């Protein structure tokens, strides 16, 4: 069982920055892919950024050049650095972990609210 705990959300003005953290209960080396997703009111959850076990990253077009996903394997923590925030970035942000064993296992955190005011 993998437990994920997000932190770092809050209220920020447009143009500001936030750093989200996701603490993982197991070694990140055992995780195939870590990612951040978000869900705004009335919208479907969408992928924001992912980082694979080999370090390859992927970003949604809407956040490219503004957000950076990173990881600290010693701390078993994944980060989402968010710069130049826009009101449309307002959402609940969720951390996700994918384990590929005999089957695929998806784990989710409880989410952290990010609100960007104009």
N, C-alpha and C positions, 0 to 999 in steps of 0.2 A: 504494500500500500504506500502510495506517494502522497504526501500532504504538502500543499502549497499555501503560503500565507503572503498576501500582497500588503504593501504599505506605501505611503508616499503621496497618495492622492490629496486633493484639496482644491481650493479656489484660487485662481490666478487670473490676472488681467491678460488680455490679448497681447501677444508679443513676448510674454513671459516664458519661464521655463519651470519644469518639474522633473524630478527623477522618481520613477516607480521602482520598487524593489520586490522581488519574489523570493522568499526563503523556501528552499526545498528540503524535505525531510530526509532525503537520501542523497548519495553522491550523484552529482550531475553526470559523472562518467557513465552511469547506468541509464541515462535518459537519451533517447534517440534525437528528439527535437524539443526545444523549449520555445514557447511563443507567448506573445501578448495579443489579446483580442479585445475588442470593445463593442459595447452595445449602447446605442443612444435610444432615448424614449421613442417607441413606435417603430423602431428599425430592427433589422436582424443583426445578430452578432457577426462581426466581420474581423478578419485577420488583419492585424496591424504590422507585426514583425515576428520573424522566427529566426532561431539560430540552431543549426544542426550540430550533432556531436563533433563533426569535423571542423566546426567554426564557421561554416558558410551561413551567410545571413540573407534574408529576403524581406522586402518591405512592400507595403501597399503603396500604390502610386501617390495616394493623397498625403503620405507622410515622408516620402523620400526627400532626403536633404534636410529634414527637420528633426527626425527621430533617429535614435541609435540604440540598437539592442546590444547588450554586452553581458558577460558572465564572469564571475569570480569563482573558479572551481574550488579554491581553498575554503571559501565561505559557503559553498553550495547555494549561491545566490545569482539570480538573473536580474538585470536592470533594464529599464527603458528610460533613456534620456530624451526628454521632449523639449525642444526649443521652438521659438517662434510660434507659440501656441495660438490657435484660432478658435473662435467660438464654436465652430463645427467640430472641434476635437472633444467637445463636451460629451461625456459618456461614462459608463461604468467600465473600467478596464479589468480584464481577467487574465490571470497567468494560466498557461496550459503546459502540460508535460505529456509527451508521448513516449511510451515504452513499446518497443517491438520485441516481443518474446515469441512464444508460440502463437500468440495472437497480438493484436494491437490493443493497447490500454491507454485511454485518455484520462487525464486527471485535471481538475480545475480548482482554482482558488475561489475564495468567496467574493472577490471583486473589490475594487476601490474606486470611489467616485472622483472624477476629474471634471471640474467646472471652469470654463474659460469665459470670463465676462468681456463684453465689448466696450 
